[in-house]
Structures are given as C-alpha cells and as structure tokens.
Amino acid sequence: MKKAVFLDRDGVVNRLIARNGEFFSPRQLSDLHIVEDAENCLRRLQRAGFLNIVVTNQPEIARGLLNRETLDAIHRRLRAMLALDGILVCPHDDKDGCSCRKPKPGMLLAAADQWELDLAASFLIGDRGKDVAAGREAGCCTVLIDCPYNRDVRPDQRVGSLTEAVQFILRSEARI
C-alpha cells in the first residue's frame, strides 16, 4: 500500500486572505498566493515516496461566495505550480451534514480507497482543529502549522511552517 501526505489547502499550501482581522480562502484566482517553499516541500515528499493530496473544505461554494469555475481555475493553478497527486473538495456547508466535510474523515477515506493508501503510514498537515480531527479519525499522524487561531488544538506535532512540517515527516520516516 502507498502512503500519502494530506494537505489542507488554505493556510497550508496557499496563504489565507486577511480582511478586517479575519482570515478567508481565496475567492478569485488573483487572491491565490502559494506559501514560501511549497514547491520544494512537495517535491521532497514525492521523492520520499509520498502522494501529495489536498483535502479542502470549500463552503464558499454552498454559500454562493465562490463559483465552481473559479475553484477549478484555482486548482488548475495549484496543480501547475505544485507536485500534487490529487485535490479532493468538500463543497458543502456545516448544516449540510455530509460525510466529506472536515472534521469528518470522508475525503481521507475516499482518497485511501482511490489510491490504495495505508492511512496509518500517512500524515495530515493542517492549520485548524477540523483538519487535525479528520486526520486523527482516519488514523493519520497529524501535523499542525501554528497560527494565532489554533492555539487550543492538540495535534501529534505542532510546527511553524510547511517547511518544518515536511522536515518532521521526513525525520519520522527515517526512524522507521
């Protein structure tokens, strides 16, 4: 079986947009800004034998704040710039009660079926409690990028950046 690194999208591979002291996902292609060193980080993970799979909640679609064409354009840009093997999206809002919206593990379980993944050998990198909960429920090791809005979250490992997350994962692999 294969192993993967699941990556939340906003706040992990691309920067969040700050408006009036709050943080938001990009809602137009011009708002998409990849985090520093993301390209190199994802290539390092692939060379180490991991599949890189983005798992992202995009409730802006259900809320009418983002259309599917713009979302697809953002994801085409991410695929062109980064070593990604897949992008899974939950377009639902909390009230929809779907099984794919993090903190539920539906996207990770679907990816495990699609790519024949060993979830226990896989990692999830996120920036919110919902990411950590989904990764934990799926049986992955969870890595949280430290942010002011996630101080109360308890992952398996807390780091300061995507670069540090990848370093942790590669060190963990070297010990096995």
Secondary structure, 3 states (H helix, E strand, C coil): CEEEEEECCECCCECCEEECCEEECCCCHHHCCECCCHHHHHHHHHHCCEEEEEEEECCCCCCCCCCHHHHHHHHHHHHHHCCCCEEEEECCCHHHCCCCCCCCCHHHHHHHHHHCECHHHCEEEECCHHHHHHHHHHCCEEEEECCHHHCCCCCCEEECCHHHHHHHHHHHHHHC
